[in-house]
Amino acid sequence: MFVLTAEEKRVVCFVMLAILIGLGVKQYRRDHPANHASQPGMKESARR
């Protein structure tokens, strides 16, 4: 087994949490696609 210090455990938890949040965001964006037709793009807003 691995014996980790408190700081190493904290780092492992942070990395796992970051991965889980990233996967959650990826899943949310896949299930809720943005409707770009109603939102002006960068080129359109730059012309104004």
A tleap script that builds the chain and sets N, CA, C and O, in Angstrom:
source leaprc.protein.ff14SB
mol = sequence {
  NMET PHE VAL LEU THR ALA GLU GLU LYS ARG
  VAL VAL CYS PHE VAL MET LEU ALA ILE LEU
  ILE GLY LEU GLY VAL LYS GLN TYR ARG ARG
  ASP HIE PRO ALA ASN HIE ALA SER GLN PRO
  GLY MET LYS GLU SER ALA ARG CARG
}
set mol.1.N position { 0.841 -1.196 0.000 }
set mol.1.CA position { 0.000 0.000 0.000 }
set mol.1.C position { 0.872 1.240 0.000 }
set mol.1.O position { 2.057 1.210 0.331 }
set mol.2.N position { 0.239 2.313 -0.381 }
set mol.2.CA position { 0.931 3.600 -0.407 }
set mol.2.C position { 0.738 4.302 0.929 }
set mol.2.O position { -0.336 4.252 1.529 }
set mol.3.N position { 1.784 4.945 1.373 }
set mol.3.CA position { 1.701 5.784 2.556 }
set mol.3.C position { 1.946 7.207 2.090 }
set mol.3.O position { 3.049 7.560 1.673 }
set mol.4.N position { 0.899 8.017 2.168 }
set mol.4.CA position { 0.988 9.393 1.675 }
set mol.4.C position { 0.950 10.369 2.845 }
set mol.4.O position { 0.295 10.131 3.859 }
set mol.5.N position { 1.672 11.471 2.674 }
set mol.5.CA position { 1.617 12.523 3.683 }
set mol.5.C position { 0.308 13.284 3.518 }
set mol.5.O position { -0.412 13.089 2.539 }
set mol.6.N position { 0.010 14.136 4.461 }
set mol.6.CA position { -1.226 14.922 4.401 }
set mol.6.C position { -1.225 15.828 3.164 }
set mol.6.O position { -2.261 15.995 2.521 }
set mol.7.N position { -0.077 16.408 2.832 }
set mol.7.CA position { -0.002 17.291 1.666 }
set mol.7.C position { -0.197 16.496 0.375 }
set mol.7.O position { -0.854 16.977 -0.549 }
set mol.8.N position { 0.358 15.301 0.300 }
set mol.8.CA position { 0.184 14.464 -0.887 }
set mol.8.C position { -1.271 14.032 -1.040 }
set mol.8.O position { -1.787 13.986 -2.156 }
set mol.9.N position { -1.930 13.717 0.059 }
set mol.9.CA position { -3.349 13.366 0.006 }
set mol.9.C position { -4.171 14.537 -0.499 }
set mol.9.O position { -5.100 14.360 -1.287 }
set mol.10.N position { -3.827 15.734 -0.042 }
set mol.10.CA position { -4.531 16.936 -0.481 }
set mol.10.C position { -4.363 17.144 -1.981 }
set mol.10.O position { -5.321 17.492 -2.671 }
set mol.11.N position { -3.153 16.934 -2.488 }
set mol.11.CA position { -2.892 17.099 -3.917 }
set mol.11.C position { -3.669 16.067 -4.730 }
set mol.11.O position { -4.255 16.402 -5.759 }
set mol.12.N position { -3.676 14.821 -4.277 }
set mol.12.CA position { -4.419 13.774 -4.974 }
set mol.12.C position { -5.905 14.101 -4.993 }
set mol.12.O position { -6.557 13.929 -6.023 }
set mol.13.N position { -6.446 14.562 -3.891 }
set mol.13.CA position { -7.861 14.947 -3.840 }
set mol.13.C position { -8.156 16.110 -4.775 }
set mol.13.O position { -9.187 16.121 -5.448 }
set mol.14.N position { -7.262 17.083 -4.821 }
set mol.14.CA position { -7.464 18.228 -5.705 }
set mol.14.C position { -7.468 17.799 -7.165 }
set mol.14.O position { -8.311 18.250 -7.940 }
set mol.15.N position { -6.539 16.935 -7.546 }
set mol.15.CA position { -6.473 16.463 -8.937 }
set mol.15.C position { -7.719 15.664 -9.284 }
set mol.15.O position { -8.286 15.841 -10.362 }
set mol.16.N position { -8.150 14.792 -8.389 }
set mol.16.CA position { -9.361 14.008 -8.651 }
set mol.16.C position { -10.587 14.902 -8.761 }
set mol.16.O position { -11.446 14.681 -9.615 }
set mol.17.N position { -10.672 15.911 -7.900 }
set mol.17.CA position { -11.795 16.838 -7.956 }
set mol.17.C position { -11.781 17.632 -9.260 }
set mol.17.O position { -12.832 17.844 -9.866 }
set mol.18.N position { -10.611 18.070 -9.694 }
set mol.18.CA position { -10.505 18.814 -10.954 }
set mol.18.C position { -10.934 17.951 -12.135 }
set mol.18.O position { -11.615 18.430 -13.042 }
set mol.19.N position { -10.540 16.690 -12.127 }
set mol.19.CA position { -10.946 15.780 -13.203 }
set mol.19.C position { -12.458 15.568 -13.193 }
set mol.19.O position { -13.092 15.586 -14.247 }
set mol.20.N position { -13.040 15.367 -12.009 }
set mol.20.CA position { -14.487 15.161 -11.919 }
set mol.20.C position { -15.266 16.392 -12.363 }
set mol.20.O position { -16.289 16.268 -13.037 }
set mol.21.N position { -14.794 17.573 -11.994 }
set mol.21.CA position { -15.466 18.802 -12.426 }
set mol.21.C position { -15.361 18.948 -13.942 }
set mol.21.O position { -16.327 19.326 -14.604 }
set mol.22.N position { -14.183 18.647 -14.485 }
set mol.22.CA position { -14.008 18.717 -15.941 }
set mol.22.C position { -14.924 17.768 -16.676 }
set mol.22.O position { -15.508 18.128 -17.698 }
set mol.23.N position { -15.054 16.551 -16.162 }
set mol.23.CA position { -15.971 15.592 -16.793 }
set mol.23.C position { -17.418 16.053 -16.673 }
set mol.23.O position { -18.211 15.873 -17.597 }
set mol.24.N position { -17.756 16.646 -15.538 }
set mol.24.CA position { -19.113 17.163 -15.366 }
set mol.24.C position { -19.421 18.292 -16.329 }
set mol.24.O position { -20.511 18.341 -16.899 }
set mol.25.N position { -18.483 19.193 -16.516 }
set mol.25.CA position { -18.666 20.296 -17.465 }
set mol.25.C position { -18.784 19.766 -18.886 }
set mol.25.O position { -19.619 20.227 -19.664 }
set mol.26.N position { -17.942 18.796 -19.215 }
set mol.26.CA position { -17.994 18.186 -20.552 }
set mol.26.C position { -19.357 17.552 -20.803 }
set mol.26.O position { -19.940 17.725 -21.873 }
set mol.27.N position { -19.864 16.817 -19.813 }
set mol.27.CA position { -21.173 16.176 -19.944 }
set mol.27.C position { -22.280 17.227 -20.063 }
set mol.27.O position { -23.189 17.076 -20.880 }
set mol.28.N position { -22.212 18.288 -19.259 }
set mol.28.CA position { -23.234 19.335 -19.302 }
set mol.28.C position { -23.251 20.013 -20.673 }
set mol.28.O position { -24.313 20.245 -21.250 }
set mol.29.N position { -22.062 20.326 -21.182 }
set mol.29.CA position { -22.002 20.988 -22.493 }
set mol.29.C position { -22.504 20.078 -23.606 }
set mol.29.O position { -23.089 20.553 -24.579 }
set mol.30.N position { -22.277 18.760 -23.469 }
set mol.30.CA position { -22.763 17.838 -24.484 }
set mol.30.C position { -24.287 17.757 -24.440 }
set mol.30.O position { -24.933 17.686 -25.485 }
set mol.31.N position { -24.865 17.766 -23.234 }
set mol.31.CA position { -26.311 17.641 -23.086 }
set mol.31.C position { -27.050 18.960 -23.300 }
set mol.31.O position { -28.245 18.948 -23.598 }
set mol.32.N position { -26.372 20.088 -23.156 }
set mol.32.CA position { -26.990 21.401 -23.304 }
set mol.32.C position { -26.196 22.236 -24.299 }
set mol.32.O position { -25.457 23.134 -23.896 }
set mol.33.N position { -26.337 21.953 -25.601 }
set mol.33.CA position { -25.564 22.717 -26.593 }
set mol.33.C position { -26.010 24.173 -26.621 }
set mol.33.O position { -27.189 24.486 -26.452 }
set mol.34.N position { -25.045 25.044 -26.837 }
set mol.34.CA position { -25.341 26.479 -26.883 }
set mol.34.C position { -26.051 26.800 -28.193 }
set mol.34.O position { -25.741 26.223 -29.235 }
set mol.35.N position { -26.999 27.717 -28.130 }
set mol.35.CA position { -27.710 28.169 -29.319 }
set mol.35.C position { -26.999 29.417 -29.828 }
set mol.35.O position { -27.276 30.523 -29.363 }
set mol.36.N position { -26.092 29.247 -30.772 }
set mol.36.CA position { -25.293 30.369 -31.264 }
set mol.36.C position { -26.067 31.242 -32.258 }
set mol.36.O position { -25.622 32.345 -32.573 }
set mol.37.N position { -27.194 30.779 -32.749 }
set mol.37.CA position { -27.947 31.554 -33.733 }
set mol.37.C position { -28.536 32.820 -33.114 }
set mol.37.O position { -28.653 33.838 -33.796 }
set mol.38.N position { -28.906 32.774 -31.836 }
set mol.38.CA position { -29.536 33.937 -31.215 }
set mol.38.C position { -28.530 34.861 -30.545 }
set mol.38.O position { -28.886 35.968 -30.142 }
set mol.39.N position { -27.284 34.429 -30.420 }
set mol.39.CA position { -26.273 35.240 -29.755 }
set mol.39.C position { -25.331 35.831 -30.794 }
set mol.39.O position { -24.851 35.111 -31.670 }
set mol.40.N position { -25.058 37.133 -30.712 }
set mol.40.CA position { -24.129 37.716 -31.676 }
set mol.40.C position { -22.719 37.207 -31.439 }
set mol.40.O position { -22.285 37.049 -30.298 }
set mol.41.N position { -22.014 36.952 -32.526 }
set mol.41.CA position { -20.646 36.471 -32.423 }
set mol.41.C position { -19.680 37.623 -32.218 }
set mol.41.O position { -20.084 38.784 -32.152 }
set mol.42.N position { -18.417 37.296 -32.119 }
set mol.42.CA position { -17.387 38.311 -31.914 }
set mol.42.C position { -17.315 39.247 -33.128 }
set mol.42.O position { -17.143 40.455 -32.962 }
set mol.43.N position { -17.444 38.710 -34.327 }
set mol.43.CA position { -17.355 39.546 -35.525 }
set mol.43.C position { -18.526 40.505 -35.604 }
set mol.43.O position { -18.353 41.666 -35.975 }
set mol.44.N position { -19.727 40.030 -35.256 }
set mol.44.CA position { -20.898 40.899 -35.320 }
set mol.44.C position { -20.825 42.010 -34.285 }
set mol.44.O position { -21.184 43.150 -34.580 }
set mol.45.N position { -20.365 41.697 -33.070 }
set mol.45.CA position { -20.299 42.720 -32.044 }
set mol.45.C position { -19.163 43.697 -32.320 }
set mol.45.O position { -19.227 44.849 -31.891 }
set mol.46.N position { -18.138 43.263 -33.019 }
set mol.46.CA position { -17.008 44.149 -33.343 }
set mol.46.C position { -17.409 45.172 -34.398 }
set mol.46.O position { -16.843 46.264 -34.437 }
set mol.47.N position { -18.368 44.843 -35.249 }
set mol.47.CA position { -18.804 45.777 -36.305 }
set mol.47.C position { -19.618 46.925 -35.742 }
set mol.47.O position { -19.691 47.985 -36.363 }
set mol.48.N position { -20.233 46.742 -34.581 }
set mol.48.CA position { -21.133 47.768 -34.026 }
set mol.48.C position { -20.382 48.910 -33.453 }
set mol.48.O position { -20.987 49.856 -32.947 }
savepdb mol mol.pdb
quit
